[in-house]
Amino acid sequence: MLYPNKLGGKMGKNKKPTMMQVKNVVNNMLMEIEYLKQAVSNLDFIVNYYIKYNDDSDKFKTYVEELSKKAKKEQDKNKEAK
């Protein structure tokens, strides 16, 4: 996503970006992170309400716990292999 030509100006082979260019890139990254944070929050909100709507809270909780146990076993197995 971040390429030297996206810094807001022309850059030669050996020129460093200016402080303003770096500041702009960092600000753009922060805005994108904030957007992603909001999108994840919205998805979490929607999934929670969908689960409540279907009255599957207990079933879903059991399913997530089973997945967590499987992931933990797999992680332990990978640690032992190393």
Buried (B, 14 or more C-beta within 10 A) or exposed (E): EEEEEEBBEEBEEEEEBEEEBEEBBEEBEEEEEEEEEEEEEEEEEEEEEEBEEEEEEEEBEEEEEEEEEEEEEEEEEEEEEE
